[in-house]
Amino acid sequence: MKNKIISFPHIGDYCYFVKPFLENLTSLNVKFAPPITKKTIELGSKYSPDTICLPFKYNVGNYIEALEEGANILFQFGGGCRYGNYAPLQKKILKDLNYDFEFYELIKNGKTSFSHIYKTFKSINPEITKSKLIKELILVFIKIMLYDHLEHYRRKKIPIEPEKFKKLKYKFINNLKSQKNIFRILKTYFIYRKKYKKVRCKKPKLKIGLIGELYTSMEPFSTFDLEEELKKYDVSIKRYTTVSYLLIYKKIFNKIAKYKVRNYLKYHIGADATYNVYRTLKLKEKGYDGIIHTKPFGCTPEVGVIPILSKISNEKNIPIMFLSFDTETSNTGIKTRVEAFVDMLMMRKEKKSEKK
Ligand code: SF4
């Protein structure tokens, strides 16, 4: 195989940090899969089993488009739930389509370890050492944590000039992504944190929490960019699901979440569903005006949690809108529902303030 080119599926902005991570470890050319479009999901759906989860189809679409652009080494990073078992089937689908490629899973059967990651990279680049891998893992981890931290801030704010704030975000990513020194990474973060705080913002009209399934939470295309849509109505957003949450907070809060939801859930019900119950209670406590729950059509854990969330919504008097996405979902339909939900929350808020 000549000219080895690595690629991997998209999920939000994280690709910007994964690319230098893979480049530094493999010394090979790493190319983004083409940006997700309608064609991506059409391709993914065409070659995936009908009833399989939507993220699987997006990934297959990304892989096909990347292979068509010359990629011949593919990575799968997904883990947990059915996501952790995507890789063997995706590999078979692509091999059946006669593509010539190598396929690597960093998370195998839902689990990973340092030795598995090391062996994976060693088989691609025999020069790699354990200390180099540790260094790169630490660097990518810190970059993602800092990126997520500023994104939490950005989601909450309603900038007077949204486009300027968006440009600032990409400047931050561009400055951060290829840094190879922890002190420079931290310096970049502090410089941009200052810049973010200087952005002129207005008071949000509403506060909405976003909960739900992992992929629809983190990949904007899969929800027709729900966060941007909400920002048009001056909504401050709180979203818990990020890569930092998956890597650290989920593990730390596991026991706390289980304890806090004990009145509603006796057992863990898979993926992020238990946490979504916990988050709903937390958002209510924090005075959020409403919650939007997103999931791909047929996502078992999130379908299972809907009756529990509806119960909390009635008991605690916090409105929750449930949005389900599949390949047929229309952008206009989602926009209309978001607009109606925001209107309802505004009226509710006005009535509440009149009573005071
Ligand atoms: S969380 Fe839902 S969409 Fe994601 S892998 Fe599990 S069932 Fe599929």
Residues whose N, C-alpha, C, O or C-beta is under 5 A from the ligand:
A	BS01	SF4	C53 G80 C81 R82 Y83 E213 A271 P296 G298 C299 T300 P301
